[in-house]
Amino acid sequence: MNISFLVNITSKAWSLKILALLHTGTPGRQAPLLAACGASRSSFTASLNHLAELGLLERNPGHGHPLRPEFKLTPAGEIAASMAHRVIDIIPNDEDFDVIRRSWAVPVLAVTETPKRFSSIKTGLVGITDRALSQSLYLLEDHQWIKREIDVTERSPRPIYQAVNTGKAINQAINLEISM
């Protein structure tokens, strides 16, 4: 999976949870998925439609009602769902799940396997603004998923960031080397 595809998947709050639920065998109908997700109906619908637009979900032909279709994972969706399941399995509680629901949290963790400067992270995440990156780093650092250190070996000292603890486990679960 490449980073731009990961950014696209995680741009909707409940996408990872929906994929993980489908991976574990939750029926692909909207009612069971919505109940298992715990999302609001509008957020859930937006995430479900987003996954279908990305080609990760498709309607299951011959199943479900026309107004309440049943969805199944596509082959690309199987790969993404496996990754989502690994990430969701690492999260111990709802408070931590709220962190990974944020648009940029998972992609930031994905690119910080090794120590990186702010500008390197921003370059790796096309489309992220300085403010969004700064807020994501602050939130992840506050949860102790990112470690911030000052590199004093440079002429002007600069902060460097690296995934640690739960953030490191999420980074390894994502496994960006898998091609989509």
Summary of the structure (lengths in Angstrom):
residues: 180
radius of gyration: 17.3
end to end distance: 4.9
largest distance: 65.6
contacts: 563
relative contact order: 0.16
helix: 53%
strand: 17%
